[in-house]
Amino acid sequence: MQPRFDVPSRLMIWRDCLKIYLVEKEKLNKALKNQSLCLTTDTWTLIQIINYMCLTAYWIDEDWNLNKRILNFCQVSNHKGEIIGQTIESCLLEWRIDKILTVTVDNASSNNLTIKYMKRVTIGWATNILSNDFMHVRCCAHIVNLILCAGLKDIDDSMVKIRNAVSFVRSSPSRQLVFNQCAERLKIRSKKYVCLDVATRWNSTYMMLDEAVKFDVVFMRLEEINPRYLSYFEVDSKGKQKNLGPPTLED
């Protein structure tokens, strides 16, 4: 838009980004010096079957402020406990970190091996605290998620039907438009939209149900005005039968 602007080359942008990174890394090195850290780590696999790990450090500074910094975000070959432990160890050595209070992980069985490895390799560190007896902290959010998911199994049929109904509405802009028009005719005052949950996050399931309940009569109206809505529950995307049908007011 501005012809006189000299567009920088990709190499110049790359060098500028690297320069900023090195400056910020040095600042973080100084901030981490002599700090006792609590770590959290998690791993996941992308749809391209690539494994990633993130390692985050928390500490309280001299002014009693809680700090949080990502130390590493990298690829890992697999989710095995030993591999994750070795990756964490390499990261700590790179940052010259030797004071670890706790490592918080979720309740995957592989994480028990990760903590076992970390306890073994850090037991000889001069700054070892209480022989690493309290290093392993289990993620409270993950425990709550497991409890809630177990409880939701009692209403699993209703959950599946509501999730399928929301999925139908969210699958295309035209369906969302028809749904919104139905809501207006039925004088539904909510300004929010129905949202689809993530099965591993119970709070997202709560949000999906909370919004779906506000639009219950709209879903009933879809059965009358949109023949594709009912046919959507006959087969799924893989051609398998969906025997549960659409959600009812009781659901």
VMD Tcl script that draws the C-alpha trace (Angstrom):
set ca {
  {0.00 0.00 0.00}
  {3.00 2.29 0.59}
  {5.29 2.03 -2.47}
  {8.21 3.65 -0.64}
  {8.23 0.95 2.04}
  {11.19 -1.35 1.55}
  {9.96 -4.87 2.25}
  {12.59 -6.75 4.28}
  {13.84 -10.09 3.06}
  {13.00 -13.32 4.88}
  {16.64 -13.62 5.95}
  {16.57 -10.18 7.55}
  {13.36 -11.07 9.43}
  {14.92 -14.39 10.48}
  {18.03 -12.60 11.82}
  {15.90 -10.04 13.69}
  {13.78 -12.78 15.30}
  {16.89 -14.72 16.30}
  {18.46 -11.58 17.80}
  {15.34 -10.94 19.90}
  {15.29 -14.58 20.97}
  {18.93 -14.50 22.14}
  {18.37 -11.28 24.10}
  {15.26 -12.67 25.80}
  {16.99 -15.98 26.51}
  {19.81 -14.17 28.29}
  {17.29 -12.20 30.36}
  {15.56 -15.44 31.34}
  {18.91 -17.05 32.21}
  {19.57 -14.25 34.69}
  {16.03 -14.47 36.13}
  {16.37 -18.23 36.66}
  {19.72 -18.00 38.44}
  {19.56 -19.47 41.97}
  {15.78 -19.88 41.77}
  {13.99 -22.96 43.10}
  {11.61 -24.04 40.35}
  {8.38 -25.98 40.05}
  {7.98 -27.58 36.63}
  {4.99 -28.74 34.62}
  {5.19 -30.78 31.46}
  {2.77 -32.27 28.97}
  {3.02 -34.13 25.68}
  {0.58 -34.59 22.83}
  {0.41 -35.86 19.26}
  {-0.70 -33.72 16.34}
  {-2.96 -35.00 13.59}
  {0.20 -35.41 11.46}
  {1.42 -38.01 14.04}
  {4.15 -35.71 15.36}
  {4.86 -35.81 19.10}
  {5.52 -32.60 21.02}
  {6.49 -31.80 24.59}
  {6.22 -28.52 26.49}
  {8.17 -27.78 29.70}
  {7.13 -24.80 31.84}
  {8.84 -23.36 34.93}
  {7.22 -21.50 37.83}
  {8.96 -19.61 40.61}
  {8.42 -16.79 43.10}
  {10.93 -13.97 42.78}
  {12.40 -11.66 45.43}
  {9.34 -9.39 45.22}
  {6.98 -12.34 45.84}
  {5.65 -12.31 42.30}
  {4.72 -15.61 40.69}
  {6.56 -16.08 37.38}
  {5.80 -18.52 34.60}
  {8.04 -19.20 31.58}
  {8.10 -21.86 28.90}
  {11.58 -23.39 28.92}
  {11.19 -25.77 26.03}
  {8.74 -26.63 23.28}
  {10.11 -29.43 21.16}
  {9.49 -32.61 19.23}
  {9.96 -35.95 20.96}
  {10.21 -39.34 19.32}
  {7.45 -40.90 21.46}
  {5.52 -40.62 24.75}
  {7.60 -43.13 26.69}
  {8.54 -42.06 30.21}
  {12.29 -42.48 29.74}
  {12.29 -40.38 26.56}
  {10.33 -37.56 28.24}
  {12.63 -37.71 31.26}
  {15.75 -37.51 29.08}
  {14.31 -34.53 27.20}
  {13.54 -32.71 30.47}
  {17.03 -33.48 31.79}
  {18.68 -32.10 28.63}
  {16.60 -28.93 28.87}
  {17.54 -28.36 32.53}
  {21.22 -28.84 31.75}
  {20.99 -26.39 28.84}
  {19.47 -23.75 31.14}
  {21.93 -24.65 33.95}
  {18.99 -25.33 36.28}
  {19.76 -27.44 39.34}
  {17.10 -26.51 41.92}
  {13.86 -28.44 41.32}
  {11.08 -28.47 43.90}
  {8.32 -30.36 42.06}
  {7.32 -31.69 38.66}
  {3.57 -31.66 37.96}
  {2.26 -34.12 35.37}
  {-1.08 -35.70 34.50}
  {-1.98 -39.25 35.51}
  {-0.75 -41.09 32.41}
  {1.16 -44.21 33.44}
  {4.17 -43.16 31.36}
  {4.59 -40.10 33.59}
  {5.35 -42.37 36.55}
  {8.42 -43.53 34.61}
  {9.28 -39.92 33.77}
  {9.29 -38.93 37.44}
  {11.20 -42.07 38.39}
  {13.86 -41.15 35.84}
  {14.02 -37.54 37.05}
  {14.40 -38.63 40.67}
  {17.22 -40.96 39.70}
  {19.27 -38.50 37.63}
  {18.85 -35.55 40.03}
  {19.41 -37.41 43.31}
  {23.11 -36.52 43.24}
  {22.60 -32.81 42.56}
  {23.98 -30.65 45.37}
  {20.71 -28.72 45.56}
  {18.55 -31.84 45.88}
  {15.62 -31.19 48.25}
  {14.41 -33.89 50.69}
  {15.81 -36.67 48.50}
  {13.15 -35.91 45.86}
  {10.46 -37.50 48.04}
  {7.94 -34.82 47.08}
  {8.98 -34.16 43.48}
  {5.96 -35.90 41.92}
  {2.80 -33.76 41.90}
  {-0.29 -35.10 40.13}
  {-2.26 -32.56 38.10}
  {-5.41 -31.64 40.05}
  {-7.22 -30.45 36.91}
  {-6.63 -33.82 35.26}
  {-7.94 -35.68 38.33}
  {-11.10 -33.54 38.37}
  {-11.51 -34.18 34.64}
  {-11.32 -37.96 35.19}
  {-13.90 -37.78 37.99}
  {-16.33 -35.70 35.92}
  {-15.93 -37.86 32.81}
  {-16.67 -40.97 34.89}
  {-19.80 -39.33 36.27}
  {-20.99 -38.23 32.82}
  {-21.01 -41.85 31.66}
  {-24.33 -42.26 33.51}
  {-25.96 -39.96 30.95}
  {-23.79 -40.96 28.02}
  {-26.71 -41.60 25.59}
  {-28.08 -38.09 26.13}
  {-24.58 -36.64 25.85}
  {-23.99 -38.33 22.50}
  {-27.33 -37.14 21.09}
  {-26.76 -33.53 22.19}
  {-23.20 -33.60 20.84}
  {-24.44 -34.90 17.49}
  {-27.11 -32.20 17.33}
  {-24.59 -29.44 18.06}
  {-22.21 -30.97 15.53}
  {-24.95 -30.78 12.88}
  {-25.53 -27.08 13.53}
  {-21.81 -26.26 13.62}
  {-20.92 -28.23 10.50}
  {-21.72 -25.44 8.02}
  {-22.53 -21.69 7.96}
  {-25.88 -22.35 6.23}
  {-27.01 -24.69 9.02}
  {-25.89 -22.19 11.63}
  {-27.90 -19.49 9.83}
  {-31.07 -21.61 9.78}
  {-30.58 -22.39 13.47}
  {-30.17 -18.68 14.32}
  {-33.30 -17.78 12.33}
  {-35.27 -20.43 14.27}
  {-33.98 -18.99 17.53}
  {-35.15 -15.50 16.52}
  {-38.64 -16.74 15.59}
  {-38.90 -18.55 18.91}
  {-37.69 -15.41 20.72}
  {-34.62 -17.03 22.27}
  {-32.76 -14.14 23.90}
  {-29.34 -15.72 24.34}
  {-26.64 -13.94 22.33}
  {-24.29 -16.92 22.52}
  {-23.99 -19.78 20.04}
  {-24.00 -23.51 20.63}
  {-20.46 -24.83 20.95}
  {-18.96 -28.26 20.49}
  {-16.98 -29.77 23.35}
  {-13.59 -31.45 23.53}
  {-14.03 -34.88 25.05}
  {-10.95 -34.58 27.29}
  {-12.00 -31.25 28.82}
  {-15.03 -31.49 31.09}
  {-15.41 -27.71 31.33}
  {-15.93 -27.54 27.56}
  {-18.62 -30.23 27.92}
  {-20.32 -28.10 30.56}
  {-20.29 -25.09 28.23}
  {-21.75 -27.17 25.40}
  {-24.60 -28.42 27.62}
  {-25.18 -25.01 29.18}
  {-25.73 -23.40 25.78}
  {-27.65 -26.36 24.29}
  {-30.24 -26.23 27.09}
  {-31.01 -22.59 26.25}
  {-31.81 -23.64 22.67}
  {-33.71 -26.87 23.42}
  {-36.91 -25.78 21.64}
  {-34.87 -24.67 18.62}
  {-33.54 -28.20 18.18}
  {-37.14 -29.45 18.34}
  {-38.13 -26.99 15.59}
  {-35.25 -28.18 13.37}
  {-36.92 -31.59 13.21}
  {-39.97 -29.95 11.61}
  {-38.33 -27.58 9.13}
  {-35.07 -29.29 8.13}
  {-35.32 -32.86 6.79}
  {-31.52 -33.12 6.73}
  {-31.47 -32.78 10.51}
  {-33.21 -36.12 11.07}
  {-31.28 -37.86 8.30}
  {-28.03 -36.67 9.93}
  {-28.70 -39.08 12.80}
  {-29.27 -42.07 10.53}
  {-25.59 -42.48 9.56}
  {-22.37 -40.88 10.74}
  {-19.45 -39.57 8.69}
  {-18.10 -43.14 8.31}
  {-21.42 -44.50 7.08}
  {-22.27 -46.28 10.34}
  {-25.76 -46.25 11.78}
  {-26.56 -43.72 14.51}
  {-29.29 -45.49 16.46}
  {-29.69 -42.92 19.24}
  {-31.49 -40.33 17.11}
  {-31.79 -36.59 17.86}
  {-32.03 -35.29 21.42}
  {-35.43 -34.94 23.06}
  {-36.56 -32.39 25.66}
  {-35.97 -35.09 28.27}
  {-32.34 -35.35 27.17}
}
mol new
graphics top color blue
foreach p $ca { graphics top sphere $p radius 0.5 }
foreach p [lrange $ca 0 end-1] q [lrange $ca 1 end] { graphics top cylinder $p $q radius 0.2 }
display resetview
